[in-house]
Amino acid sequence: MSGRYCVIIPAFEVAETIGALVQQVKEKGYPVIVVDDGSRDRTAAAAATAGAIVISHLKNRGKGNALQSGFSYALRSQFDGVITMDSDGQHDPEEIPHLIREGELQHAGLVLGDRMSNGASMPAKRRLANRLMSRLVSFAIRQQIADTQCGFRMIRRELLQDIPVRAKRFEAETELLCKAALRRWKIISVPVRSIYHNERSHIHPWRDGLRFVGTLLSMLIRR
């Protein structure tokens, strides 16, 4: 792997898990940027103590805005690409080199983790919702993607420069995927495992669901 990559972790009130995750990623040799999105607990302090570069939002602005802050830092710092991970420990840092290696070997702009290849470990409600959303997105972009909602991704610098993310919250990841497909970037998926505990989801089913639908409708209109 010849590129220089950093790991971006949007974080909101995950003081109990963020420190261990940062340490695990740093043990793999990657710089870590934690974007603390207005947490009221010790998320920022725990991430900094573990060795992360911390970007703090004074108030909660949403996952999309957190990703934008991380992307801007990575571009200014001349990284060749980024890995995005969720902050709850769901993704395995051991698999970061796998995403990068496959992306470089296949010359992909965007590499998506595919949790559905081992979907039995995913809670049933999440599995069903993810399959439905993935089918809708796949239809919209005219490309079969098994797991469109996975936050474990590798994104090349050139794609980040080409595609500004406008969405402010959880629909930002769908927006990035749809725009990458619209602009004909190569998108691939690689199997990854997921580690589920009893973590609390910050997704609001109705509000974020409507935003997701709005993003898809915009894609359908433009295609």
TORBABA-658965 format. One record per residue: residue number from 0; x, y, z negated of N, C-alpha, C in turn. Coordinates in steps of 0.2 Angstrom, whole numbers, m for minus. Atoms other than C-alpha are relative to their C-alpha. Last residue first. Example, Ala and Ser with C-alpha at 12.3 -4.5 7.8 and 13.67 -1.06 7.14 Angstrom:
2
{resi=1 npx=m4 npy=m6 npz=1 capx=68 capy=m5 capz=m36 cpx=m4 cpy=5 cpz=m3}
{resi=0 npx=4 npy=m6 npz=0 capx=62 capy=m22 capz=m39 cpx=4 cpy=6 cpz=0}
***
This chain:
223
{resi=222 npx=m3 npy=5 npz=m4 capx=m150 capy=54 capz=67 cpx=m3 cpy=0 cpz=7}
{resi=221 npx=m6 npy=m2 npz=m4 capx=m154 capy=70 capz=59 cpx=2 cpy=m5 cpz=5}
{resi=220 npx=1 npy=m6 npz=m5 capx=m172 capy=67 capz=54 cpx=6 cpy=2 cpz=4}
{resi=219 npx=4 npy=2 npz=m6 capx=m168 capy=50 capz=47 cpx=m2 cpy=5 cpz=5}
{resi=218 npx=m4 npy=4 npz=m4 capx=m154 capy=57 capz=36 cpx=m4 cpy=m2 cpz=7}
{resi=217 npx=m4 npy=m5 npz=m4 capx=m165 capy=71 capz=29 cpx=5 cpy=m4 cpz=5}
{resi=216 npx=4 npy=m3 npz=m5 capx=m178 capy=57 capz=25 cpx=4 cpy=5 cpz=4}
{resi=215 npx=1 npy=5 npz=m5 capx=m164 capy=47 capz=16 cpx=m4 cpy=3 cpz=6}
{resi=214 npx=m7 npy=1 npz=m3 capx=m158 capy=62 capz=5 cpx=m1 cpy=m5 cpz=6}
{resi=213 npx=m2 npy=m6 npz=m4 capx=m176 capy=66 capz=1 cpx=6 cpy=0 cpz=4}
{resi=212 npx=5 npy=0 npz=m6 capx=m180 capy=48 capz=m4 cpx=1 cpy=6 cpz=4}
{resi=211 npx=m2 npy=6 npz=m4 capx=m165 capy=48 capz=m16 cpx=m4 cpy=0 cpz=6}
{resi=210 npx=m6 npy=m3 npz=m3 capx=m170 capy=65 capz=m24 cpx=3 cpy=m5 cpz=5}
{resi=209 npx=2 npy=m4 npz=m5 capx=m187 capy=57 capz=m27 cpx=5 cpy=4 cpz=4}
{resi=208 npx=3 npy=4 npz=m6 capx=m180 capy=42 capz=m35 cpx=m2 cpy=5 cpz=5}
{resi=207 npx=m5 npy=2 npz=m4 capx=m169 capy=54 capz=m46 cpx=m2 cpy=m4 cpz=6}
{resi=206 npx=m4 npy=m6 npz=m2 capx=m184 capy=62 capz=m53 cpx=5 cpy=m2 cpz=5}
{resi=205 npx=5 npy=m3 npz=m5 capx=m195 capy=46 capz=m54 cpx=4 cpy=6 cpz=3}
{resi=204 npx=3 npy=4 npz=m6 capx=m182 capy=34 capz=m61 cpx=m4 cpy=4 cpz=5}
{resi=203 npx=7 npy=m1 npz=2 capx=m171 capy=46 capz=m72 cpx=m4 cpy=m3 cpz=6}
{resi=202 npx=5 npy=m1 npz=m6 capx=m154 capy=39 capz=m71 cpx=m7 cpy=1 cpz=m2}
{resi=201 npx=2 npy=m7 npz=m1 capx=m143 capy=42 capz=m86 cpx=m5 cpy=1 cpz=6}
{resi=200 npx=m1 npy=m4 npz=m7 capx=m142 capy=23 capz=m89 cpx=m3 cpy=7 cpz=m1}
{resi=199 npx=6 npy=m4 npz=m2 capx=m139 capy=17 capz=m107 cpx=1 cpy=3 cpz=7}
{resi=198 npx=m1 npy=m7 npz=m1 capx=m126 capy=3 capz=m109 cpx=m6 cpy=4 cpz=2}
{resi=197 npx=7 npy=m2 npz=2 capx=m131 capy=m14 capz=m116 cpx=1 cpy=8 cpz=1}
{resi=196 npx=1 npy=1 npz=7 capx=m116 capy=m23 capz=m108 cpx=m7 cpy=3 cpz=m1}
{resi=195 npx=5 npy=m4 npz=3 capx=m113 capy=m26 capz=m90 cpx=m1 cpy=m2 cpz=m7}
{resi=194 npx=0 npy=2 npz=7 capx=m97 capy=m30 capz=m81 cpx=m5 cpy=4 cpz=m4}
{resi=193 npx=3 npy=m5 npz=4 capx=m98 capy=m30 capz=m62 cpx=0 cpy=m2 cpz=m7}
{resi=192 npx=4 npy=2 npz=5 capx=m87 capy=m40 capz=m50 cpx=m3 cpy=6 cpz=m4}
{resi=191 npx=m2 npy=m1 npz=6 capx=m82 capy=m34 capz=m33 cpx=m4 cpy=m3 cpz=m6}
{resi=190 npx=3 npy=3 npz=6 capx=m84 capy=m40 capz=m15 cpx=3 cpy=2 cpz=m7}
{resi=189 npx=m4 npy=5 npz=3 capx=m78 capy=m28 capz=m2 cpx=m3 cpy=m3 cpz=m6}
{resi=188 npx=2 npy=2 npz=7 capx=m88 capy=m17 capz=9 cpx=4 cpy=m6 cpz=m2}
{resi=187 npx=0 npy=7 npz=1 capx=m83 capy=m7 capz=25 cpx=m2 cpy=m2 cpz=m8}
{resi=186 npx=3 npy=1 npz=7 capx=m87 capy=10 capz=32 cpx=1 cpy=m8 cpz=m1}
{resi=185 npx=1 npy=7 npz=2 capx=m78 capy=17 capz=47 cpx=m1 cpy=m2 cpz=m7}
{resi=184 npx=m6 npy=3 npz=3 capx=m82 capy=35 capz=50 cpx=m1 cpy=m8 cpz=m1}
{resi=183 npx=m3 npy=6 npz=m3 capx=m95 capy=38 capz=63 cpx=7 cpy=m2 cpz=m3}
{resi=182 npx=m6 npy=m3 npz=m3 capx=m100 capy=56 capz=58 cpx=4 cpy=m6 cpz=3}
{resi=181 npx=2 npy=m5 npz=m5 capx=m118 capy=50 capz=54 cpx=6 cpy=2 cpz=4}
{resi=180 npx=3 npy=4 npz=m6 capx=m111 capy=35 capz=45 cpx=m2 cpy=4 cpz=5}
{resi=179 npx=m6 npy=4 npz=m3 capx=m100 capy=46 capz=34 cpx=m2 cpy=m4 cpz=6}
{resi=178 npx=m4 npy=m5 npz=m4 capx=m115 capy=58 capz=31 cpx=6 cpy=m4 cpz=4}
{resi=177 npx=4 npy=m1 npz=m6 capx=m126 capy=43 capz=25 cpx=4 cpy=5 cpz=5}
{resi=176 npx=0 npy=6 npz=m4 capx=m112 capy=37 capz=13 cpx=m4 cpy=2 cpz=7}
{resi=175 npx=m6 npy=1 npz=m3 capx=m109 capy=54 capz=6 cpx=0 cpy=m6 cpz=5}
{resi=174 npx=m2 npy=m5 npz=m5 capx=m127 capy=58 capz=4 cpx=7 cpy=m1 cpz=3}
{resi=173 npx=4 npy=2 npz=m6 capx=m130 capy=41 capz=m5 cpx=1 cpy=5 cpz=6}
{resi=172 npx=m3 npy=6 npz=m3 capx=m116 capy=45 capz=m17 cpx=m4 cpy=m3 cpz=6}
{resi=171 npx=m6 npy=m2 npz=m4 capx=m123 capy=62 capz=m20 cpx=4 cpy=m5 cpz=3}
{resi=170 npx=1 npy=1 npz=m8 capx=m140 capy=55 capz=m24 cpx=6 cpy=2 cpz=4}
{resi=169 npx=m2 npy=7 npz=m1 capx=m135 capy=54 capz=m43 cpx=0 cpy=m2 cpz=8}
{resi=168 npx=1 npy=5 npz=5 capx=m134 capy=73 capz=m45 cpx=1 cpy=m7 cpz=3}
{resi=167 npx=m3 npy=m2 npz=7 capx=m129 capy=89 capz=m37 cpx=0 cpy=m6 cpz=m5}
{resi=166 npx=5 npy=2 npz=6 capx=m131 capy=85 capz=m19 cpx=3 cpy=0 cpz=m6}
{resi=165 npx=5 npy=m6 npz=2 capx=m120 capy=96 capz=m7 cpx=m4 cpy=m3 cpz=m6}
{resi=164 npx=6 npy=3 npz=4 capx=m105 capy=84 capz=m4 cpx=m4 cpy=6 cpz=m3}
{resi=163 npx=1 npy=m3 npz=6 capx=m93 capy=91 capz=10 cpx=m7 cpy=m3 cpz=m4}
{resi=162 npx=7 npy=0 npz=2 capx=m89 capy=79 capz=23 cpx=0 cpy=3 cpz=m7}
{resi=161 npx=5 npy=0 npz=m6 capx=m73 capy=81 capz=34 cpx=m7 cpy=1 cpz=m3}
{resi=160 npx=0 npy=m6 npz=m3 capx=m61 capy=85 capz=20 cpx=m5 cpy=1 cpz=6}
{resi=159 npx=2 npy=m5 npz=4 capx=m67 capy=71 capz=10 cpx=1 cpy=7 cpz=3}
{resi=158 npx=7 npy=0 npz=0 capx=m66 capy=59 capz=25 cpx=m2 cpy=6 cpz=m5}
{resi=157 npx=3 npy=m3 npz=m6 capx=m48 capy=64 capz=28 cpx=m8 cpy=1 cpz=0}
{resi=156 npx=m1 npy=m7 npz=1 capx=m43 capy=61 capz=10 cpx=m3 cpy=3 cpz=6}
{resi=155 npx=m6 npy=m3 npz=m3 capx=m49 capy=43 capz=11 cpx=0 cpy=8 cpz=0}
{resi=154 npx=2 npy=m5 npz=m5 capx=m63 capy=37 capz=0 cpx=7 cpy=3 cpz=2}
{resi=153 npx=m6 npy=m4 npz=m2 capx=m61 capy=21 capz=m11 cpx=m2 cpy=4 cpz=6}
{resi=152 npx=m1 npy=m1 npz=m7 capx=m77 capy=16 capz=m20 cpx=7 cpy=3 cpz=1}
{resi=151 npx=m7 npy=2 npz=m1 capx=m84 capy=9 capz=m36 cpx=2 cpy=1 cpz=7}
{resi=150 npx=m5 npy=m6 npz=1 capx=m100 capy=19 capz=m38 cpx=7 cpy=m1 cpz=0}
{resi=149 npx=m6 npy=1 npz=5 capx=m111 capy=5 capz=m31 cpx=5 cpy=7 cpz=0}
{resi=148 npx=0 npy=m4 npz=6 capx=m127 capy=11 capz=m24 cpx=6 cpy=0 cpz=m4}
{resi=147 npx=m1 npy=m7 npz=m1 capx=m126 capy=6 capz=m6 cpx=1 cpy=4 cpz=m6}
{resi=146 npx=0 npy=m3 npz=6 capx=m123 capy=m13 capz=m10 cpx=1 cpy=8 cpz=1}
{resi=145 npx=3 npy=4 npz=5 capx=m126 capy=m24 capz=5 cpx=m1 cpy=3 cpz=m7}
{resi=144 npx=m4 npy=m1 npz=6 capx=m123 capy=m12 capz=18 cpx=m3 cpy=m4 cpz=m5}
{resi=143 npx=2 npy=4 npz=5 capx=m130 capy=m16 capz=36 cpx=5 cpy=1 cpz=m6}
{resi=142 npx=m5 npy=5 npz=1 capx=m128 capy=m2 capz=48 cpx=m1 cpy=m4 cpz=m7}
{resi=141 npx=m1 npy=5 npz=m5 capx=m141 capy=8 capz=56 cpx=6 cpy=m4 cpz=m1}
{resi=140 npx=m6 npy=m1 npz=m3 capx=m139 capy=23 capz=44 cpx=2 cpy=m5 cpz=6}
{resi=139 npx=m1 npy=m7 npz=m2 capx=m157 capy=25 capz=39 cpx=7 cpy=1 cpz=4}
{resi=138 npx=4 npy=m2 npz=m6 capx=m160 capy=6 capz=40 cpx=1 cpy=7 cpz=2}
{resi=137 npx=m3 npy=4 npz=m6 capx=m145 capy=2 capz=29 cpx=m4 cpy=2 cpz=6}
{resi=136 npx=m6 npy=m4 npz=m3 capx=m151 capy=16 capz=17 cpx=3 cpy=m3 cpz=6}
{resi=135 npx=2 npy=m6 npz=m3 capx=m168 capy=8 capz=15 cpx=6 cpy=4 cpz=3}
{resi=134 npx=4 npy=2 npz=m6 capx=m161 capy=m10 capz=13 cpx=m2 cpy=7 cpz=3}
{resi=133 npx=m5 npy=2 npz=m5 capx=m148 capy=m4 capz=0 cpx=m4 cpy=m1 cpz=7}
{resi=132 npx=m3 npy=m6 npz=m2 capx=m162 capy=5 capz=m10 cpx=5 cpy=m1 cpz=6}
{resi=131 npx=5 npy=m4 npz=m4 capx=m173 capy=m11 capz=m10 cpx=4 cpy=6 cpz=2}
{resi=130 npx=1 npy=3 npz=m6 capx=m158 capy=m22 capz=m15 cpx=m5 cpy=4 cpz=4}
{resi=129 npx=m5 npy=m1 npz=m4 capx=m153 capy=m10 capz=m29 cpx=m1 cpy=m3 cpz=7}
{resi=128 npx=0 npy=m7 npz=m3 capx=m170 capy=m9 capz=m36 cpx=6 cpy=1 cpz=5}
{resi=127 npx=6 npy=m1 npz=m4 capx=m171 capy=m28 capz=m37 cpx=0 cpy=7 cpz=3}
{resi=126 npx=m1 npy=4 npz=m7 capx=m154 capy=m30 capz=m44 cpx=m5 cpy=1 cpz=5}
{resi=125 npx=m5 npy=m4 npz=m4 capx=m156 capy=m16 capz=m57 cpx=1 cpy=m4 cpz=7}
{resi=124 npx=3 npy=m6 npz=m3 capx=m172 capy=m24 capz=m63 cpx=5 cpy=4 cpz=4}
{resi=123 npx=5 npy=1 npz=m6 capx=m164 capy=m41 capz=m64 cpx=m3 cpy=6 cpz=3}
{resi=122 npx=7 npy=0 npz=3 capx=m149 capy=m36 capz=m74 cpx=m5 cpy=0 cpz=5}
{resi=121 npx=3 npy=m6 npz=1 capx=m133 capy=m39 capz=m64 cpx=m7 cpy=m1 cpz=m3}
{resi=120 npx=m2 npy=m4 npz=6 capx=m122 capy=m54 capz=m67 cpx=m4 cpy=6 cpz=m1}
{resi=119 npx=3 npy=3 npz=6 capx=m132 capy=m64 capz=m54 cpx=2 cpy=3 cpz=m7}
{resi=118 npx=5 npy=m3 npz=3 capx=m127 capy=m52 capz=m41 cpx=m4 cpy=m3 cpz=m6}
{resi=117 npx=1 npy=4 npz=7 capx=m111 capy=m59 capz=m37 cpx=m5 cpy=3 cpz=m4}
{resi=116 npx=m3 npy=6 npz=m2 capx=m110 capy=m54 capz=m18 cpx=0 cpy=m5 cpz=m7}
{resi=115 npx=5 npy=5 npz=m1 capx=m122 capy=m41 capz=m24 cpx=2 cpy=m6 cpz=2}
{resi=114 npx=1 npy=4 npz=6 capx=m108 capy=m31 capz=m33 cpx=m5 cpy=m5 cpz=2}
{resi=113 npx=6 npy=4 npz=m1 capx=m101 capy=m25 capz=m16 cpx=m1 cpy=m4 cpz=m6}
{resi=112 npx=0 npy=6 npz=4 capx=m88 capy=m11 capz=m19 cpx=m7 cpy=m3 cpz=1}
{resi=111 npx=5 npy=0 npz=6 capx=m89 capy=2 capz=m5 cpx=1 cpy=m7 cpz=m3}
{resi=110 npx=1 npy=7 npz=2 capx=m74 capy=7 capz=6 cpx=m4 cpy=m1 cpz=m6}
{resi=109 npx=3 npy=1 npz=6 capx=m74 capy=23 capz=15 cpx=m1 cpy=m7 cpz=m1}
{resi=108 npx=1 npy=m7 npz=3 capx=m63 capy=30 capz=29 cpx=m3 cpy=m1 cpz=m7}
{resi=107 npx=7 npy=m3 npz=2 capx=m58 capy=13 capz=34 cpx=1 cpy=6 cpz=m3}
{resi=106 npx=0 npy=m7 npz=m2 capx=m41 capy=8 capz=43 cpx=m7 cpy=3 cpz=m1}
{resi=105 npx=6 npy=0 npz=m5 capx=m45 capy=m11 capz=40 cpx=m1 cpy=8 cpz=3}
{resi=104 npx=m1 npy=5 npz=m5 capx=m28 capy=m14 capz=32 cpx=m5 cpy=1 cpz=5}
{resi=103 npx=m6 npy=m2 npz=m5 capx=m28 capy=3 capz=23 cpx=0 cpy=m6 cpz=5}
{resi=102 npx=1 npy=m7 npz=m4 capx=m46 capy=1 capz=16 cpx=6 cpy=1 cpz=5}
{resi=101 npx=5 npy=2 npz=m6 capx=m43 capy=m18 capz=12 cpx=m2 cpy=7 cpz=4}
{resi=100 npx=m3 npy=4 npz=m5 capx=m28 capy=m13 capz=2 cpx=m4 cpy=m2 cpz=6}
{resi=99 npx=m5 npy=m4 npz=m4 capx=m36 capy=1 capz=m7 cpx=3 cpy=m4 cpz=5}
{resi=98 npx=4 npy=m5 npz=m4 capx=m51 capy=m9 capz=m13 cpx=5 cpy=4 cpz=5}
{resi=97 npx=3 npy=3 npz=m5 capx=m40 capy=m23 capz=m18 cpx=m4 cpy=4 cpz=4}
{resi=96 npx=m5 npy=1 npz=m5 capx=m28 capy=m12 capz=m28 cpx=m4 cpy=m4 cpz=6}
{resi=95 npx=m2 npy=m7 npz=m4 capx=m43 capy=m5 capz=m38 cpx=5 cpy=m2 cpz=6}
{resi=94 npx=2 npy=0 npz=m7 capx=m49 capy=m23 capz=m42 cpx=2 cpy=6 cpz=4}
{resi=93 npx=m4 npy=4 npz=m3 capx=m40 capy=m24 capz=m59 cpx=m1 cpy=m1 cpz=7}
{resi=92 npx=m5 npy=m3 npz=m3 capx=m49 capy=m9 capz=m64 cpx=5 cpy=m4 cpz=3}
{resi=91 npx=m6 npy=3 npz=3 capx=m65 capy=m19 capz=m67 cpx=6 cpy=4 cpz=4}
{resi=90 npx=m5 npy=2 npz=m5 capx=m80 capy=m9 capz=m65 cpx=6 cpy=m2 cpz=m2}
{resi=89 npx=4 npy=5 npz=m5 capx=m95 capy=m8 capz=m77 cpx=5 cpy=m3 cpz=5}
{resi=88 npx=m3 npy=6 npz=0 capx=m84 capy=1 capz=m90 cpx=m3 cpy=m6 cpz=4}
{resi=87 npx=2 npy=5 npz=5 capx=m96 capy=14 capz=m94 cpx=3 cpy=m6 cpz=0}
{resi=86 npx=m4 npy=m1 npz=7 capx=m87 capy=28 capz=m85 cpx=m2 cpy=m5 cpz=m5}
{resi=85 npx=5 npy=m2 npz=5 capx=m92 capy=24 capz=m67 cpx=4 cpy=m1 cpz=m6}
{resi=84 npx=2 npy=5 npz=4 capx=m77 capy=23 capz=m54 cpx=m5 cpy=3 cpz=m5}
{resi=83 npx=5 npy=m2 npz=4 capx=m72 capy=33 capz=m39 cpx=m2 cpy=m6 cpz=m4}
{resi=82 npx=4 npy=5 npz=3 capx=m55 capy=29 capz=m31 cpx=m5 cpy=3 cpz=m5}
{resi=81 npx=2 npy=1 npz=7 capx=m47 capy=43 capz=m21 cpx=m4 cpy=m7 cpz=m1}
{resi=80 npx=7 npy=2 npz=1 capx=m37 capy=46 capz=m6 cpx=m2 cpy=m1 cpz=m7}
{resi=79 npx=2 npy=3 npz=m6 capx=m21 capy=52 capz=1 cpx=m7 cpy=m3 cpz=0}
{resi=78 npx=1 npy=8 npz=0 capx=m18 capy=63 capz=m14 cpx=m3 cpy=m2 cpz=7}
{resi=77 npx=m3 npy=4 npz=m5 capx=m12 capy=81 capz=m10 cpx=0 cpy=m8 cpz=0}
{resi=76 npx=m6 npy=3 npz=2 capx=m15 capy=89 capz=m27 cpx=3 cpy=m5 cpz=6}
{resi=75 npx=m5 npy=m5 npz=2 capx=m28 capy=102 capz=m20 cpx=7 cpy=m4 cpz=m2}
{resi=74 npx=m2 npy=m3 npz=m6 capx=m37 capy=87 capz=m12 cpx=5 cpy=6 cpz=m1}
{resi=73 npx=m4 npy=5 npz=m4 capx=m38 capy=77 capz=m28 cpx=3 cpy=3 cpz=7}
{resi=72 npx=m6 npy=0 npz=3 capx=m44 capy=93 capz=m38 cpx=5 cpy=m5 cpz=4}
{resi=71 npx=m3 npy=m7 npz=m1 capx=m58 capy=97 capz=m26 cpx=7 cpy=m1 cpz=m3}
{resi=70 npx=m3 npy=0 npz=m7 capx=m63 capy=78 capz=m26 cpx=4 cpy=7 cpz=2}
{resi=69 npx=m6 npy=5 npz=0 capx=m64 capy=78 capz=m45 cpx=3 cpy=0 cpz=7}
{resi=68 npx=m5 npy=m3 npz=4 capx=m75 capy=94 capz=m45 cpx=6 cpy=m4 cpz=0}
{resi=67 npx=m3 npy=m6 npz=m4 capx=m86 capy=88 capz=m31 cpx=6 cpy=3 cpz=m4}
{resi=66 npx=m4 npy=3 npz=m5 capx=m88 capy=71 capz=m41 cpx=3 cpy=6 cpz=4}
{resi=65 npx=m6 npy=2 npz=3 capx=m94 capy=81 capz=m56 cpx=5 cpy=m3 cpz=5}
{resi=64 npx=m4 npy=m6 npz=2 capx=m106 capy=91 capz=m46 cpx=7 cpy=m2 cpz=m3}
{resi=63 npx=m2 npy=m3 npz=m6 capx=m114 capy=75 capz=m39 cpx=5 cpy=6 cpz=m1}
{resi=62 npx=m6 npy=4 npz=m2 capx=m114 capy=67 capz=m56 cpx=2 cpy=3 cpz=7}
{resi=61 npx=2 npy=6 npz=m4 capx=m125 capy=81 capz=m63 cpx=6 cpy=m4 cpz=3}
{resi=60 npx=2 npy=m3 npz=m7 capx=m122 capy=99 capz=m70 cpx=m2 cpy=m6 cpz=5}
{resi=59 npx=2 npy=5 npz=m4 capx=m122 capy=96 capz=m89 cpx=m2 cpy=2 cpz=7}
{resi=58 npx=7 npy=3 npz=1 capx=m115 capy=111 capz=m97 cpx=0 cpy=m6 cpz=5}
{resi=57 npx=2 npy=m2 npz=7 capx=m97 capy=118 capz=m100 cpx=m7 cpy=m2 cpz=m1}
{resi=56 npx=6 npy=m5 npz=m2 capx=m90 capy=107 capz=m86 cpx=m3 cpy=2 cpz=m7}
{resi=55 npx=6 npy=m1 npz=4 capx=m73 capy=100 capz=m91 cpx=m5 cpy=5 cpz=3}
{resi=54 npx=3 npy=m6 npz=m3 capx=m59 capy=93 capz=m80 cpx=m7 cpy=1 cpz=m4}
{resi=53 npx=7 npy=m1 npz=2 capx=m48 capy=81 capz=m90 cpx=m3 cpy=7 cpz=3}
{resi=52 npx=1 npy=m7 npz=m2 capx=m32 capy=74 capz=m83 cpx=m7 cpy=1 cpz=m1}
{resi=51 npx=4 npy=m3 npz=m6 capx=m32 capy=57 capz=m92 cpx=1 cpy=7 cpz=1}
{resi=50 npx=m5 npy=m1 npz=m5 capx=m19 capy=50 capz=m104 cpx=m3 cpy=3 cpz=6}
{resi=49 npx=m2 npy=6 npz=m4 capx=m29 capy=41 capz=m117 cpx=5 cpy=1 cpz=6}
{resi=48 npx=m5 npy=4 npz=4 capx=m29 capy=56 capz=m128 cpx=2 cpy=m6 cpz=3}
{resi=47 npx=m7 npy=m3 npz=0 capx=m36 capy=66 capz=m114 cpx=5 cpy=m4 cpz=m4}
{resi=46 npx=m3 npy=1 npz=m7 capx=m51 capy=54 capz=m111 cpx=7 cpy=3 cpz=0}
{resi=45 npx=m2 npy=7 npz=0 capx=m55 capy=53 capz=m130 cpx=4 cpy=m1 cpz=7}
{resi=44 npx=m5 npy=1 npz=4 capx=m55 capy=72 capz=m131 cpx=3 cpy=m7 cpz=0}
{resi=43 npx=m6 npy=m3 npz=m3 capx=m66 capy=74 capz=m116 cpx=6 cpy=m1 cpz=m4}
{resi=42 npx=m2 npy=3 npz=m6 capx=m79 capy=61 capz=m122 cpx=7 cpy=3 cpz=3}
{resi=41 npx=m7 npy=0 npz=m1 capx=m79 capy=67 capz=m140 cpx=2 cpy=m3 cpz=7}
{resi=40 npx=m4 npy=4 npz=4 capx=m98 capy=71 capz=m140 cpx=8 cpy=0 cpz=1}
{resi=39 npx=0 npy=m3 npz=7 capx=m108 capy=85 capz=m133 cpx=4 cpy=m4 cpz=m5}
{resi=38 npx=2 npy=5 npz=6 capx=m104 capy=80 capz=m115 cpx=0 cpy=4 cpz=m7}
{resi=37 npx=4 npy=m3 npz=5 capx=m105 capy=94 capz=m102 cpx=m2 cpy=m4 cpz=m6}
{resi=36 npx=6 npy=m4 npz=m2 capx=m100 capy=84 capz=m87 cpx=m4 cpy=2 cpz=m6}
{resi=35 npx=4 npy=0 npz=5 capx=m82 capy=78 capz=m92 cpx=m6 cpy=5 cpz=2}
{resi=34 npx=4 npy=m6 npz=0 capx=m73 capy=75 capz=m76 cpx=m6 cpy=0 cpz=m5}
{resi=33 npx=7 npy=1 npz=3 capx=m60 capy=62 capz=m79 cpx=m3 cpy=7 cpz=0}
{resi=32 npx=3 npy=m6 npz=1 capx=m45 capy=62 capz=m67 cpx=m7 cpy=m1 cpz=m3}
{resi=31 npx=7 npy=0 npz=2 capx=m34 capy=47 capz=m69 cpx=m3 cpy=7 cpz=m1}
{resi=30 npx=2 npy=m6 npz=4 capx=m17 capy=45 capz=m61 cpx=m7 cpy=0 cpz=m1}
{resi=29 npx=3 npy=m5 npz=m4 capx=m14 capy=27 capz=m55 cpx=m2 cpy=6 cpz=m5}
{resi=28 npx=m4 npy=m5 npz=m3 capx=m1 capy=15 capz=m61 cpx=m3 cpy=5 cpz=3}
{resi=27 npx=m1 npy=2 npz=m7 capx=m11 capy=m1 capz=m65 cpx=4 cpy=5 cpz=4}
{resi=26 npx=m4 npy=6 npz=0 capx=m9 capy=3 capz=m84 cpx=1 cpy=m3 cpz=7}
{resi=25 npx=m7 npy=m3 npz=1 capx=m16 capy=20 capz=m81 cpx=5 cpy=m6 cpz=0}
{resi=24 npx=m1 npy=m2 npz=m6 capx=m33 capy=11 capz=m76 cpx=8 cpy=3 cpz=1}
{resi=23 npx=m1 npy=6 npz=m5 capx=m33 capy=1 capz=m91 cpx=2 cpy=2 cpz=7}
{resi=22 npx=m6 npy=4 npz=1 capx=m29 capy=16 capz=m102 cpx=1 cpy=m6 cpz=5}
{resi=21 npx=m5 npy=m4 npz=m3 capx=m43 capy=27 capz=m94 cpx=7 cpy=m4 cpz=m1}
{resi=20 npx=0 npy=0 npz=m7 capx=m56 capy=13 capz=m97 cpx=6 cpy=4 cpz=3}
{resi=19 npx=m2 npy=6 npz=m2 capx=m51 capy=11 capz=m115 cpx=0 cpy=m1 cpz=7}
{resi=18 npx=m7 npy=1 npz=1 capx=m53 capy=29 capz=m118 cpx=3 cpy=m6 cpz=2}
{resi=17 npx=m5 npy=m3 npz=m5 capx=m69 capy=31 capz=m109 cpx=7 cpy=m1 cpz=m1}
{resi=16 npx=m3 npy=4 npz=m6 capx=m79 capy=18 capz=m118 cpx=5 cpy=3 cpz=4}
{resi=15 npx=m1 npy=7 npz=2 capx=m85 capy=25 capz=m135 cpx=4 cpy=m4 cpz=5}
{resi=14 npx=m6 npy=0 npz=4 capx=m84 capy=43 capz=m130 cpx=2 cpy=m7 cpz=m2}
{resi=13 npx=m2 npy=7 npz=0 capx=m96 capy=40 capz=m116 cpx=6 cpy=0 cpz=m4}
{resi=12 npx=1 npy=3 npz=7 capx=m106 capy=56 capz=m117 cpx=1 cpy=m7 cpz=0}
{resi=11 npx=5 npy=m4 npz=4 capx=m106 capy=61 capz=m98 cpx=m1 cpy=m4 cpz=m7}
{resi=10 npx=1 npy=3 npz=6 capx=m91 capy=55 capz=m87 cpx=m5 cpy=5 cpz=m4}
{resi=9 npx=5 npy=m5 npz=3 capx=m87 capy=57 capz=m69 cpx=m2 cpy=m3 cpz=m7}
{resi=8 npx=6 npy=2 npz=4 capx=m72 capy=46 capz=m66 cpx=m4 cpy=5 cpz=m3}
{resi=7 npx=4 npy=m6 npz=2 capx=m59 capy=50 capz=m52 cpx=m6 cpy=m4 cpz=m4}
{resi=6 npx=7 npy=3 npz=2 capx=m45 capy=38 capz=m49 cpx=m4 cpy=5 cpz=m3}
{resi=5 npx=2 npy=m1 npz=7 capx=m30 capy=44 capz=m40 cpx=m7 cpy=m3 cpz=m1}
{resi=4 npx=7 npy=0 npz=2 capx=m21 capy=38 capz=m24 cpx=m1 cpy=2 cpz=m7}
{resi=3 npx=0 npy=m3 npz=7 capx=m5 capy=40 capz=m15 cpx=m7 cpy=1 cpz=m2}
{resi=2 npx=3 npy=m6 npz=2 capx=m4 capy=29 capz=1 cpx=0 cpy=2 cpz=m7}
{resi=1 npx=m4 npy=m6 npz=m1 capx=8 capy=16 capz=6 cpx=m2 cpy=6 cpz=m2}
{resi=0 npx=4 npy=m6 npz=0 capx=0 capy=0 capz=0 cpx=4 cpy=6 cpz=0}
***
